[in-house]
């Protein structure tokens, strides 16, 4: 985990997982699934929204539905200093 990811988690970012169902471009009656995961801010999910905008603007598969789940990986209350001890 990078320092940037750790800092984001302390600011409230959560691991967001989106199951994206979309129509296959060559066979619109068939639905395919894609799983997207990233640190994002709940409940607006700006990174996911940016990704979905990119999808709609640049990819041929028309979106069917998106299901989102998010889990907090670390909270500020879990971060503290370790107990101090002395080695001789």
Buried (B, 14 or more C-beta within 10 A) or exposed (E): EEEEEBEBBEEEBBBBBBEBBBBEEEEEEEEEEBEBEBBBBBEEBEBBEEBBEEBEEEEEBEBEEBEBEBEEBBEEEEEEEEEEEEEE
